[in-house]
């Protein structure tokens, strides 16, 4: 596959998923320039994340072993990647005026995560000259997985933003639940033996079911929901 078509094919899943989650906002869609800016920040996060991961790899002196697999999956990959995304959301979005309904947490979390996953997918495709089938499988697995971890993170950011009495608890869950699920996913795909392959499929199914539930519940908590329902009751104005 030529370079330009390869880049387009590698970028398409992340952009398509971003459009999907953006359009799931039922009431007041977020400003596209702001979402695009957060997506771009996610793209740029790939480079410092690689440096941090390399530093941890050298520090821990990771070797091929059962302990090395767990450390790689849960620390080098899951904890580092989810923390940098959480950091951006907390310091750039959490107190921003655009964050005015719970579902916005999911929009911006998926934006930063899919920006990250899109560049990661492009780099992977260029490095290994992937064919169409492999790119399709990566769209179903790692790119989708990044988005679903972000849905969990964004859901709890939304709860934290609009439940100040439980803010610290929800902010902690916004970090550690994605780290857990990301770590489990990476551990399963690191060595795709027969047992782990069959565990990845139900894991992705669970993540999608939970993700859709988070999306619906976040929309149901929107302060604009009652306004929209009132407008409908009045015949649209």
C-alpha positions in Angstrom: 0.0 0.0 0.0 1.3 3.5 -0.9 2.2 5.9 1.9 -0.7 8.4 1.5 -3.5 5.8 1.2 -1.9 4.0 4.1 -1.9 7.1 6.3 -5.6 7.8 5.4 -6.6 4.2 6.1 -4.8 4.3 9.5 -6.3 7.7 10.4 -9.9 6.8 9.4 -10.9 4.7 12.4 -10.0 7.3 14.9 -11.7 10.1 13.0 -14.8 7.9 12.4 -15.1 7.1 16.1 -14.6 10.7 17.0 -17.5 11.7 14.8 -19.6 8.9 16.4 -19.0 10.0 20.0 -19.4 13.7 19.0 -22.8 13.1 17.4 -24.0 11.1 20.5 -24.3 14.4 22.3 -28.1 14.8 22.3 -28.5 18.4 23.5 -25.8 21.0 23.1 -22.9 19.9 20.8 -19.5 21.1 21.7 -17.7 23.7 19.6 -15.9 21.8 16.9 -12.7 24.0 17.1 -12.4 23.1 20.8 -12.9 19.4 20.2 -10.3 19.6 17.3 -7.8 21.3 19.6 -8.2 18.6 22.2 -7.8 15.9 19.5 -4.6 17.6 18.3 -3.3 17.7 21.9 -3.9 13.9 22.0 -1.8 13.6 18.8 1.0 15.6 20.4 0.9 13.5 23.6 2.3 10.5 21.8 5.8 11.9 21.8 6.3 12.8 25.5 4.5 9.5 26.3 7.0 7.5 24.3 9.9 9.2 26.2 8.3 8.5 29.6 7.7 4.9 28.7 11.2 4.5 27.5 12.5 6.0 30.8 10.4 3.6 32.8 11.4 0.7 30.7 15.1 1.4 31.4 14.5 2.2 35.1 12.6 -1.0 35.8 14.9 -3.1 33.6 12.0 -5.1 32.2 12.7 -8.6 31.0 10.6 -11.2 29.2 8.7 -12.9 32.0 5.3 -13.1 33.6 6.1 -10.2 35.9 7.5 -8.2 32.9 4.3 -8.7 31.0 2.2 -7.4 33.9 4.5 -4.4 34.4 4.5 -3.6 30.7 0.7 -3.9 30.4 -0.4 -2.1 33.6 2.5 0.4 34.2 4.4 1.2 31.0 1.3 1.2 28.7 -1.9 1.6 30.8 -0.8 3.8 33.7 1.4 6.1 31.7 -0.9 6.6 28.7 -4.1 7.1 30.8 -2.4 9.4 33.2 -1.2 11.8 30.4 -4.8 11.9 29.0 -6.2 12.4 32.5 -3.7 15.2 33.2 -4.8 17.1 30.0 -8.5 16.7 30.8 -8.0 17.8 34.4 -5.9 20.9 33.8 -7.3 22.0 30.5 -11.0 21.0 30.4 -12.3 20.2 33.8 -12.8 23.8 34.9 -13.3 25.2 31.4 -16.6 27.0 30.6 -17.3 24.7 27.7 -17.7 21.8 30.2 -21.4 22.5 30.9 -23.0 19.1 30.9 -21.9 15.6 32.0 -21.6 14.2 28.4 -18.9 16.8 27.6 -16.5 14.7 29.7 -16.9 11.8 27.3 -16.6 14.1 24.2 -13.3 15.6 25.4 -11.9 12.3 26.8 -12.6 10.5 23.5 -11.0 13.5 21.6 -7.7 13.4 23.5 -7.7 9.6 23.5 -8.5 9.2 19.8 -6.0 11.8 18.8 -3.4 9.7 20.6 -4.7 6.5 19.1 -4.8 7.9 15.6 -1.2 9.0 15.5 -0.1 5.7 17.2 -2.0 3.8 14.5 -0.4 5.8 11.7 3.1 5.3 13.1 2.4 1.5 13.5 1.0 1.3 10.0 4.1 3.1 8.5 6.6 1.1 10.5 5.1 -2.3 9.5 3.5 -1.5 6.1 0.2 -3.0 7.2 -2.2 -4.5 4.8 -6.0 -3.7 4.7 -7.0 -6.7 6.9 -4.6 -5.8 9.7 -5.7 -2.2 9.6 -9.3 -3.3 9.9 -8.4 -5.5 12.9 -6.6 -2.6 14.5 -9.7 -0.4 14.0 -11.8 -3.0 15.8 -9.3 -3.6 18.6 -6.6 -1.0 19.7 -8.3 2.1 18.3 -11.7 1.2 19.6 -10.2 0.1 22.9 -8.6 3.6 23.4 -12.0 5.2 22.7 -13.8 2.9 25.2 -11.3 3.6 28.0 -11.8 7.2 27.3 -15.6 6.8 27.6 -15.1 5.5 31.1 -12.7 8.3 32.0 -15.0 11.0 30.5 -18.0 9.6 32.3 -16.3 10.0 35.7 -15.0 13.4 34.8 -18.6 14.4 34.1 -19.7 13.0 37.5 -16.9 14.9 39.2 -17.7 18.1 37.5 -21.4 18.1 38.5 -21.1 16.3 41.9 -18.6 18.6 43.8 -19.3 16.7 47.0 -17.8 13.6 45.5 -15.3 15.3 43.1 -12.1 13.6 44.5 -13.7 10.1 44.4 -14.9 10.5 40.8 -11.6 12.0 39.6 -9.7 9.0 41.1 -12.1 6.6 39.3 -11.6 8.6 36.1 -8.0 7.6 36.2 -7.8 4.2 37.8 -10.7 2.5 36.1 -9.3 3.2 32.6 -5.9 2.1 33.8 -7.3 -1.2 35.0 -9.3 -1.9 31.8 -6.4 -0.7 29.6 -4.0 -3.0 31.5 -6.2 -6.0 31.2 -6.6 -5.4 27.5 -2.9 -4.9 26.8 -2.0 -8.0 28.9 -4.4 -10.1 26.7 -3.1 -8.8 23.4 0.6 -8.9 24.2 0.8 -12.6 23.4 -2.1 -13.5 21.2 -2.2 -17.2 22.1 -5.4 -19.1 21.7 -6.7 -18.6 25.2 -6.1 -14.8 25.2 -7.6 -14.3 21.8 -10.9 -15.7 23.0 -10.8 -13.5 26.1 -10.3 -10.3 24.1 -13.6 -10.8 22.2 -15.8 -10.8 25.4 -13.7 -8.0 26.9 -14.4 -5.7 24.0 -18.1 -6.7 24.1 -18.2 -5.7 27.8 -16.4 -2.4 27.1 -18.9 -1.5 24.4 -21.9 -2.4 26.5 -20.5 -0.4 29.4 -19.6 2.5 27.1 -23.0 2.8 25.6 -24.5 2.7 29.1 -22.2 5.5 30.2 -23.1 7.5 27.1 -26.9 7.2 27.7 -26.6 7.9 31.4 -24.4 11.0 30.9 -26.9 12.4 28.4 -29.8 11.7 30.8 -28.0 13.8 33.4 -27.7 16.8 31.1 -29.1 20.1 32.6 -30.4 20.8 29.0 -32.5 17.7 29.0 -35.5 19.3 30.8 -35.3 22.3 28.5 -35.4 20.1 25.4 -38.3 18.1 26.8 -40.1 21.3 27.6 -39.6 22.6 24.1 -41.0 19.3 22.7 -44.0 19.5 25.0 -44.7 23.0 23.7 -44.5 21.9 20.1 -40.9 23.2 19.5 -41.6 26.7 20.7 
